[in-house]
Amino acid sequence: MSRFALKVAALVVVTVVTAVAATTWLTLRETTRQVEKSAEIAWQELDAVVQEVTIYGLLRGSWDGVGEILPPLAARLGERVRVVTQDGVVLADTQPGPAPRQSVPVQTRAEQRVTTESNALWALHSYQSELDTARCVQKQGVGLRIVTRSGGGIGFEPVQPMQDCSVGKAQLSTEVDRLGCGEDVACVRREFAARLAAITPPPVLVQAGVADQPQQARIAVLPILGGAGLVTVLALVASLLITRRALRPISALAASSRRLGSGDLTQRVPEKGSGDLAELTRAFNGMADSLQRSREQQHHMIADIAHELRTPLANIRGYVEGVRDGVLTADDELYRSLHEEALLQQRLVDDLQELALAEAGSLVYHRSAVDLAELLAAVRLPAGTVPLVLDAPEPVVVQADQDRLRQVVGNLVTNAARAAPSVITLRCRADGAWAVIEVVDDGTGIAAEHLPHVFDRFWRADTARGRDTGGRGLGLAIAREIITAHGGSISVASVLGTGTTFTVRLPLENAPLP
């Protein structure tokens, strides 16, 4: 087994063990959380029961008849409920038996410190007013909750908005309301406690559940761990078998990659299936195809450059040798010929440099608002060649480098003129978020098998590769790079013997670049 396969196998083992351990831990954690949540909900339900029992006693001032409200509370809680005094005297019980396991005290007389007779009377009247308001709320069928007022007094609030149930407080100036304690603080506190006890029930205990009932179910850890171990073993065996099978095509890819890296660009891997490995295989084969095409294009480009330079260099050499041997006279006509050949080479070098900059994204563009209709209207061909027809009924504005677009359109028109057409039509229109330029000719057309190569470097429709009939073969390649840099596209459609249409699409001025 290779080192890569061992690493993958080790990774699979670590992943499986980690996944099972994490799953086991999460299972135990979630189970514990659910148990604790159930216990918390039970305590919340018990607290709600205690609230209802407390409200019942406070509004009636005693515990008489409290047994009538216990059965529905016990049904909601799902457990036995009983009310006992602090001395253990049972006031009401939904099920006879030993004392339940849970016991919650019911505080009916909140500790409230008073120091003066006016404070005590105000607290008593405030509490009586709270009771009257609470009874009004209950008559409207609205639930109550107990709150602690500032100063320590017990109060009530409705659980939802309702009609006004406020009750005015009685006057405190009547002789009947006096405590008769004067400035005696101890007397004030004693009389306040006595009067409060007269209108509130004594504290009790609300008990729920069954004696000796466990607080929560214990989680059986050992069976969970045993099951996790078994799952781990099975998962490891299955994962290793699957990994071994999956690594076979990867090994084939690795071997082919090494041979490809050593220079054998003919290497391909058989494509099988439709999964991720098959996609990887197709990507590898596509990369190999691209590399092979790139090498072939490089060879072709070198051959094309050599071909383009050979003819003018041979001409210059012939002229120079002719002058040296006395065959030719160094006159103005000879100098013009030499200058023409030098210019041809300079244009070729300039075109190659421009194409290289465009492909590298280093060509500088000066963008501005350009009306394509005006740009097409300014296109001209030498007099007596091919007539131009403009079909641009309205302005079409794009953000572009005007000189570069003029270069593209001029190249397309020049290429169209070489196809010996009777007329060349220049069209311009808006198509949604795009501006469309079409250069249409009715010339000789391009064969279908040649269309994929129209934008290749040094490609000419003339198989003789004559510079007089086919140009330098770089114009369309440069045009494609310029249009692509503007966020657009250029395409060609042609029918042999009917004509050719070049289509350029550019984003309109207000349209975002793709």
C-alpha positions as CSV (number, residue, x, y, z in Angstrom):
1,M,0.0,0.0,0.0
2,S,1.4,3.4,-0.9
3,R,2.1,6.2,1.6
4,F,-0.9,8.1,0.2
5,A,-3.2,5.2,0.8
6,L,-1.8,4.7,4.3
7,K,-2.5,8.4,5.0
8,V,-6.0,8.2,3.7
9,A,-6.7,5.0,5.7
10,A,-5.3,6.7,8.9
11,L,-7.5,9.8,8.1
12,V,-10.5,7.5,7.7
13,V,-9.9,5.8,11.0
14,V,-9.4,9.1,12.8
15,T,-12.6,10.5,11.2
16,V,-14.7,7.5,12.0
17,V,-13.6,7.3,15.6
18,T,-14.0,11.1,16.1
19,A,-17.4,11.1,14.5
20,V,-18.7,8.2,16.6
21,A,-17.2,9.7,19.8
22,A,-18.8,13.1,19.0
23,T,-22.1,11.5,18.2
24,T,-22.0,9.5,21.4
25,W,-21.1,12.6,23.4
26,L,-23.9,14.6,21.7
27,T,-26.4,11.9,22.4
28,L,-25.5,11.8,26.1
29,R,-25.5,15.5,26.3
30,E,-28.9,15.9,24.5
31,T,-30.4,13.1,26.6
32,T,-29.2,14.8,29.8
33,R,-30.5,18.1,28.6
34,Q,-33.9,16.7,27.8
35,V,-34.1,15.1,31.3
36,E,-33.1,18.3,32.9
37,K,-35.5,20.2,30.7
38,S,-38.3,17.9,31.7
39,A,-37.4,18.5,35.4
40,E,-37.4,22.2,34.8
41,I,-40.8,22.1,33.1
42,A,-42.1,20.1,36.0
43,W,-40.9,22.7,38.5
44,Q,-42.4,25.5,36.4
45,E,-45.7,23.6,36.4
46,L,-45.5,23.2,40.1
47,D,-44.7,26.9,40.5
48,A,-47.8,27.7,38.5
49,V,-49.9,25.4,40.8
50,V,-48.5,27.1,43.9
51,Q,-49.4,30.5,42.3
52,E,-53.0,29.5,41.8
53,V,-53.3,28.0,45.3
54,T,-51.8,31.2,46.7
55,I,-54.2,33.5,44.8
56,Y,-57.1,31.3,45.9
57,G,-56.2,31.8,49.6
58,L,-55.4,35.5,49.4
59,L,-58.6,36.4,47.6
60,R,-60.8,34.5,50.1
61,G,-58.8,35.2,53.2
62,S,-58.8,31.5,54.2
63,W,-58.2,28.0,52.9
64,D,-61.8,26.9,53.1
65,G,-62.8,25.0,50.0
66,V,-59.3,24.8,48.6
67,G,-59.8,21.1,47.9
68,E,-62.2,22.1,45.0
69,I,-59.4,23.6,42.9
70,L,-56.8,20.8,43.5
71,P,-58.1,18.0,41.1
72,P,-57.7,20.1,37.9
73,L,-54.3,21.3,39.2
74,A,-53.2,17.7,39.8
75,A,-54.4,16.7,36.3
76,R,-52.3,19.5,34.8
77,L,-49.3,18.6,36.8
78,G,-49.8,14.9,36.3
79,E,-49.1,14.2,39.9
80,R,-50.7,14.1,43.3
81,V,-51.2,17.5,45.0
82,R,-52.1,18.3,48.6
83,V,-52.1,21.4,50.9
84,V,-51.0,21.1,54.5
85,T,-50.4,23.6,57.3
86,Q,-47.0,24.3,58.6
87,D,-47.8,22.0,61.5
88,G,-48.5,19.2,59.1
89,V,-52.4,19.3,59.2
90,V,-53.8,18.2,55.8
91,L,-56.2,20.8,54.4
92,A,-56.9,19.1,51.1
93,D,-55.4,16.1,49.2
94,T,-56.1,14.6,45.7
95,Q,-54.9,11.1,46.7
96,P,-54.5,9.6,50.2
97,G,-51.0,8.3,51.1
98,P,-47.7,9.2,52.6
99,A,-46.3,12.8,52.3
100,P,-45.3,13.6,48.7
101,R,-41.6,14.1,47.9
102,Q,-41.8,17.8,46.9
103,S,-42.9,20.5,49.2
104,V,-43.2,24.3,48.4
105,P,-44.1,26.9,51.0
106,V,-46.9,29.3,50.2
107,Q,-46.2,32.8,51.6
108,T,-49.4,34.7,52.2
109,R,-48.0,37.4,54.4
110,A,-45.1,39.2,52.9
111,E,-42.7,40.8,55.4
112,Q,-43.5,44.5,55.4
113,R,-41.8,46.8,57.9
114,V,-43.9,49.7,59.1
115,T,-42.8,52.3,61.7
116,T,-45.7,54.7,62.0
117,E,-49.4,54.4,62.3
118,S,-50.0,56.2,59.0
119,N,-47.6,53.8,57.2
120,A,-49.5,50.8,58.6
121,L,-52.9,52.1,57.7
122,W,-51.8,53.0,54.2
123,A,-50.3,49.5,53.7
124,L,-53.5,47.9,55.0
125,H,-55.8,50.0,52.8
126,S,-53.4,49.4,49.8
127,Y,-53.6,45.7,50.3
128,Q,-57.4,45.8,50.6
129,S,-57.5,47.8,47.4
130,E,-55.3,45.2,45.7
131,L,-57.7,42.4,46.8
132,D,-60.8,44.3,45.5
133,T,-59.0,44.9,42.1
134,A,-58.0,41.2,41.9
135,R,-61.5,40.0,42.6
136,C,-62.8,42.4,39.8
137,V,-60.2,40.9,37.4
138,Q,-61.2,37.3,38.3
139,K,-64.9,38.1,37.6
140,Q,-63.9,39.1,34.1
141,G,-62.3,35.7,33.5
142,V,-58.8,37.0,33.4
143,G,-55.9,35.2,35.1
144,L,-53.7,36.8,37.8
145,R,-50.1,36.6,38.9
146,I,-48.6,37.5,42.2
147,V,-46.0,40.3,42.4
148,T,-44.1,42.0,45.2
149,R,-44.8,45.7,45.5
150,S,-42.3,48.3,46.6
151,G,-41.9,48.2,50.3
152,G,-42.5,44.4,50.5
153,G,-46.3,44.2,50.1
154,I,-48.0,41.5,48.0
155,G,-49.8,42.6,44.9
156,F,-51.6,41.2,41.8
157,E,-51.4,41.8,38.1
158,P,-53.6,40.6,35.2
159,V,-51.8,38.3,32.8
160,Q,-53.3,40.1,29.8
161,P,-54.8,43.6,29.0
162,M,-58.3,44.1,30.3
163,Q,-60.9,46.7,31.2
164,D,-60.2,49.0,34.1
165,C,-60.8,47.4,37.5
166,S,-59.1,50.0,39.7
167,V,-60.9,50.7,43.0
168,G,-60.5,53.9,45.0
169,K,-58.9,53.6,48.4
170,A,-60.9,54.4,51.5
171,Q,-60.1,57.6,53.4
172,L,-57.6,57.2,56.2
173,S,-58.9,60.0,58.5
174,T,-61.8,58.1,60.1
175,E,-61.5,57.1,63.7
176,V,-62.5,53.5,62.9
177,D,-59.3,53.1,60.9
178,R,-57.0,54.3,63.7
179,L,-54.7,51.7,65.4
180,G,-54.6,53.6,68.7
181,C,-50.9,53.2,69.1
182,G,-49.7,56.8,68.7
183,E,-45.9,56.9,68.4
184,D,-45.3,53.4,69.9
185,V,-43.6,51.5,67.0
186,A,-43.9,48.1,68.7
187,C,-47.6,48.6,69.1
188,V,-47.9,49.8,65.5
189,R,-46.2,46.6,64.2
190,R,-48.2,44.4,66.5
191,E,-51.5,45.9,65.5
192,F,-50.5,45.9,61.8
193,A,-49.7,42.1,62.0
194,A,-52.9,41.4,63.8
195,R,-55.1,43.2,61.3
196,L,-53.2,41.7,58.3
197,A,-53.7,38.2,59.8
198,A,-57.4,38.9,60.0
199,I,-57.7,39.3,56.3
200,T,-55.1,36.8,55.0
201,P,-54.9,33.0,55.4
202,P,-52.1,31.4,57.3
203,P,-49.0,30.1,55.4
204,V,-49.3,26.6,54.1
205,L,-47.3,24.0,52.1
206,V,-48.2,22.7,48.7
207,Q,-46.9,19.2,48.2
208,A,-46.7,17.2,44.9
209,G,-45.6,13.8,43.7
210,V,-45.4,10.4,45.4
211,A,-43.2,9.5,48.4
212,D,-39.8,8.1,47.5
213,Q,-40.2,8.8,43.8
214,P,-36.9,9.5,42.1
215,Q,-36.4,13.1,40.9
216,Q,-35.4,12.0,37.4
217,A,-34.6,8.9,35.4
218,R,-31.0,7.8,35.4
219,I,-29.3,7.6,32.0
220,A,-27.9,4.1,31.1
221,V,-24.4,5.0,29.9
222,L,-23.0,1.5,29.4
223,P,-25.4,0.4,26.7
224,I,-24.8,3.6,24.8
225,L,-21.1,3.2,24.9
226,G,-21.3,-0.5,23.9
227,G,-23.5,0.4,20.9
228,A,-21.0,3.2,20.0
229,G,-18.1,0.8,20.0
230,L,-19.9,-1.7,17.8
231,V,-20.8,1.1,15.3
232,T,-17.2,2.2,15.3
233,V,-15.9,-1.2,14.4
234,L,-18.5,-1.7,11.6
235,A,-17.9,1.8,10.3
236,L,-14.1,1.3,10.2
237,V,-14.4,-2.0,8.3
238,A,-16.8,-0.5,5.8
239,S,-14.8,2.7,5.4
240,L,-11.5,0.9,4.8
241,L,-13.1,-1.3,2.1
242,I,-14.6,1.6,0.4
243,T,-11.4,3.6,0.7
244,R,-9.4,0.8,-0.9
245,R,-11.8,0.6,-3.8
246,A,-11.9,4.4,-4.2
247,L,-8.1,4.8,-4.3
248,R,-7.7,2.6,-7.4
249,P,-8.7,5.3,-9.9
250,I,-6.8,7.9,-7.9
251,S,-3.6,5.7,-8.2
252,A,-4.2,5.6,-12.0
253,L,-4.6,9.4,-12.0
254,A,-1.4,9.8,-10.0
255,A,0.6,7.6,-12.5
256,S,-0.8,9.4,-15.5
257,S,0.0,12.8,-13.8
258,R,3.6,11.8,-13.3
259,R,3.9,10.8,-17.0
260,L,2.2,14.0,-18.1
261,G,4.6,16.0,-16.0
262,S,7.5,14.3,-17.6
263,G,6.3,15.5,-21.0
264,D,4.0,12.8,-22.3
265,L,1.0,14.9,-23.2
266,T,-0.8,12.0,-24.8
267,Q,-1.6,10.5,-21.3
268,R,-5.4,10.0,-20.7
269,V,-7.3,8.1,-17.9
270,P,-10.4,6.0,-18.9
271,E,-13.6,7.7,-17.7
272,K,-15.9,5.4,-15.8
273,G,-19.1,6.2,-13.8
274,S,-20.6,9.5,-13.0
275,G,-19.4,10.3,-9.5
276,D,-16.8,12.7,-8.2
277,L,-13.9,10.5,-9.3
278,A,-15.4,10.4,-12.8
279,E,-15.6,14.2,-12.7
280,L,-12.0,14.3,-11.5
281,T,-11.0,12.0,-14.4
282,R,-12.8,14.2,-16.9
283,A,-11.1,17.3,-15.5
284,F,-7.7,15.6,-15.8
285,N,-8.3,14.6,-19.4
286,G,-9.6,18.1,-20.1
287,M,-6.4,19.6,-18.6
288,A,-4.3,17.2,-20.7
289,D,-6.2,18.1,-23.8
290,S,-5.7,21.8,-23.0
291,L,-2.0,21.3,-22.5
292,Q,-1.6,19.4,-25.7
293,R,-3.6,22.1,-27.6
294,S,-1.5,24.8,-26.0
295,R,1.7,23.1,-27.1
296,E,0.4,22.6,-30.6
297,Q,-0.7,26.3,-30.7
298,Q,2.8,27.3,-29.4
299,H,4.4,25.2,-32.2
300,H,2.1,26.6,-34.8
301,M,2.6,30.2,-33.5
302,I,6.4,29.8,-33.8
303,A,6.0,28.4,-37.3
304,D,3.6,31.2,-38.2
305,I,5.9,33.9,-36.9
306,A,8.9,32.3,-38.7
307,H,6.7,32.2,-41.9
308,E,5.7,35.8,-41.5
309,L,9.2,37.0,-41.0
310,R,10.8,34.8,-43.6
311,T,9.3,36.5,-46.7
312,P,10.1,40.1,-45.9
313,L,13.6,39.1,-44.5
314,A,14.3,37.2,-47.7
315,N,13.2,40.2,-49.8
316,I,15.4,42.6,-47.8
317,R,18.3,40.1,-48.1
318,G,17.8,39.8,-51.8
319,Y,17.8,43.5,-52.4
320,V,20.9,44.0,-50.2
321,E,22.8,41.2,-52.0
322,G,21.7,42.5,-55.4
323,V,23.1,45.9,-54.5
324,R,26.3,44.3,-53.1
325,D,26.8,42.2,-56.3
326,G,26.1,45.1,-58.6
327,V,22.9,43.5,-60.0
328,L,20.6,46.3,-58.6
329,T,21.1,50.0,-58.4
330,A,20.6,51.7,-55.0
331,D,18.0,54.1,-56.3
332,D,14.9,55.7,-54.7
333,E,12.6,52.8,-55.9
334,L,14.9,50.3,-54.1
335,Y,14.8,52.3,-50.9
336,R,11.0,52.5,-51.1
337,S,10.8,48.7,-51.4
338,L,13.2,48.2,-48.5
339,H,11.2,50.7,-46.4
340,E,8.0,48.9,-47.3
341,E,9.3,45.6,-46.2
342,A,10.6,47.1,-43.0
343,L,7.2,48.6,-42.3
344,L,5.6,45.3,-42.8
345,Q,7.8,43.7,-40.2
346,Q,7.3,46.6,-37.8
347,R,3.5,46.2,-38.1
348,L,3.8,42.5,-37.5
349,V,5.9,43.1,-34.4
350,D,3.5,45.8,-33.2
351,D,0.5,43.5,-33.7
352,L,2.3,40.7,-31.8
353,Q,3.1,43.1,-28.9
354,E,-0.5,44.4,-28.8
355,L,-1.9,40.9,-28.8
356,A,0.4,39.9,-26.0
357,L,-0.6,43.0,-23.9
358,A,-4.3,42.3,-24.6
359,E,-4.1,38.6,-23.6
360,A,-2.2,39.6,-20.4
361,G,-4.8,42.3,-19.5
362,S,-2.1,45.0,-19.7
363,L,-3.5,46.9,-22.6
364,V,-4.5,50.5,-21.5
365,Y,-8.1,51.5,-22.1
366,H,-9.5,55.1,-21.9
367,R,-13.2,54.6,-21.3
368,S,-15.8,57.2,-22.1
369,A,-19.4,57.4,-23.4
370,V,-19.3,56.2,-27.0
371,D,-22.3,56.4,-29.4
372,L,-21.9,53.3,-31.5
373,A,-24.2,54.7,-34.2
374,E,-21.8,57.7,-34.7
375,L,-18.8,55.4,-34.6
376,L,-20.2,53.2,-37.4
377,A,-21.2,56.2,-39.4
378,A,-17.6,57.4,-39.5
379,V,-16.3,54.1,-41.0
380,R,-14.9,54.5,-44.5
381,L,-13.4,52.3,-47.2
382,P,-11.2,53.5,-50.1
383,A,-13.3,54.9,-53.0
384,G,-14.3,52.4,-55.6
385,T,-14.0,49.4,-53.4
386,V,-17.2,48.1,-51.6
387,P,-20.2,50.3,-50.7
388,L,-21.1,50.5,-47.0
389,V,-24.7,50.6,-45.8
390,L,-25.5,51.9,-42.3
391,D,-28.5,50.6,-40.3
392,A,-28.4,52.5,-37.0
393,P,-31.8,54.2,-36.5
394,E,-31.0,55.5,-33.0
395,P,-28.1,56.3,-30.7
396,V,-26.7,53.3,-28.7
397,V,-24.3,54.4,-26.0
398,V,-21.7,52.3,-24.2
399,Q,-18.8,53.0,-21.9
400,A,-15.7,52.0,-23.9
401,D,-12.4,53.1,-25.4
402,Q,-13.5,54.8,-28.6
403,D,-10.2,54.3,-30.4
404,R,-10.1,50.6,-29.6
405,L,-13.7,50.1,-30.7
406,R,-12.8,51.9,-34.0
407,Q,-9.9,49.5,-34.4
408,V,-12.2,46.5,-33.9
409,V,-14.8,47.7,-36.3
410,G,-12.2,48.7,-38.9
411,N,-10.6,45.3,-38.7
412,L,-14.0,43.6,-39.2
413,V,-14.9,45.8,-42.2
414,T,-11.5,45.2,-43.7
415,N,-11.9,41.4,-43.4
416,A,-15.4,41.7,-44.9
417,A,-14.1,43.6,-47.8
418,R,-11.6,40.8,-48.6
419,A,-14.5,38.4,-49.1
420,A,-15.4,40.2,-52.4
421,P,-18.9,41.2,-51.4
422,S,-21.3,43.5,-53.3
423,V,-22.2,45.4,-50.2
424,I,-21.2,45.6,-46.5
425,T,-24.0,46.4,-44.0
426,L,-23.2,47.9,-40.6
427,R,-26.0,47.5,-38.0
428,C,-26.3,48.8,-34.5
429,R,-29.1,48.3,-32.0
430,A,-29.9,47.8,-28.3
431,D,-30.9,44.4,-27.1
432,G,-32.0,44.5,-23.5
433,A,-29.0,45.4,-21.4
434,W,-26.7,44.9,-24.4
435,A,-25.5,47.0,-27.4
436,V,-25.2,44.9,-30.6
437,I,-23.0,45.6,-33.6
438,E,-23.2,43.5,-36.7
439,V,-20.9,43.6,-39.7
440,V,-22.7,41.7,-42.5
441,D,-21.3,40.9,-46.0
442,D,-22.6,38.8,-48.9
443,G,-19.2,37.6,-50.0
444,T,-17.7,34.2,-50.4
445,G,-18.3,33.1,-46.8
446,I,-16.3,30.8,-44.5
447,A,-16.5,27.1,-44.5
448,A,-18.0,25.5,-41.4
449,E,-14.9,23.6,-40.5
450,H,-12.9,26.9,-40.4
451,L,-15.3,28.9,-38.2
452,P,-13.8,27.6,-34.9
453,H,-10.4,29.0,-36.0
454,V,-11.4,32.4,-37.2
455,F,-10.1,34.2,-34.0
456,D,-6.9,32.1,-33.8
457,R,-3.5,33.8,-34.2
458,F,-2.2,33.9,-37.8
459,W,-5.3,32.2,-39.2
460,R,-6.4,33.2,-42.7
461,A,-9.3,32.1,-44.8
462,D,-6.8,32.0,-47.7
463,T,-4.9,28.8,-47.4
464,A,-2.1,30.2,-49.5
465,R,-1.4,32.5,-46.6
466,G,-0.7,35.5,-48.8
467,R,-0.3,38.8,-47.0
468,D,-1.9,40.6,-49.8
469,T,-5.2,38.6,-49.5
470,G,-5.3,37.5,-45.9
471,G,-3.5,40.2,-43.9
472,R,-1.3,39.3,-41.0
473,G,-3.8,37.0,-39.3
474,L,-3.7,38.8,-35.9
475,G,-6.5,41.4,-36.3
476,L,-9.4,39.2,-35.2
477,A,-7.4,37.7,-32.3
478,I,-6.7,41.3,-31.1
479,A,-10.4,42.3,-31.7
480,R,-11.6,39.4,-29.5
481,E,-9.3,40.4,-26.6
482,I,-10.4,44.0,-26.8
483,I,-14.1,43.2,-26.8
484,T,-13.6,40.7,-23.9
485,A,-11.8,43.4,-21.9
486,H,-14.9,45.6,-22.3
487,G,-17.1,42.9,-20.8
488,G,-18.5,41.8,-24.1
489,S,-18.3,39.0,-26.7
490,I,-17.6,38.6,-30.4
491,S,-18.9,35.8,-32.6
492,V,-19.1,34.8,-36.2
493,A,-21.7,33.1,-38.4
494,S,-21.2,32.2,-42.0
495,V,-22.6,30.2,-44.9
496,L,-20.2,29.3,-47.7
497,G,-21.1,31.2,-50.9
498,T,-23.7,33.3,-49.1
499,G,-21.9,35.6,-46.7
500,T,-20.6,36.2,-43.2
501,T,-21.9,38.1,-40.1
502,F,-19.6,39.2,-37.3
503,T,-21.6,40.1,-34.1
504,V,-20.2,42.2,-31.2
505,R,-22.1,42.5,-27.9
506,L,-21.2,45.2,-25.3
507,P,-22.9,46.2,-22.1
508,L,-25.0,49.4,-22.5
509,E,-23.8,52.5,-20.6
510,N,-26.1,52.0,-17.6
511,A,-25.7,48.2,-17.5
512,P,-23.3,46.6,-15.1
513,L,-20.3,44.8,-16.5
514,P,-20.7,41.0,-16.4
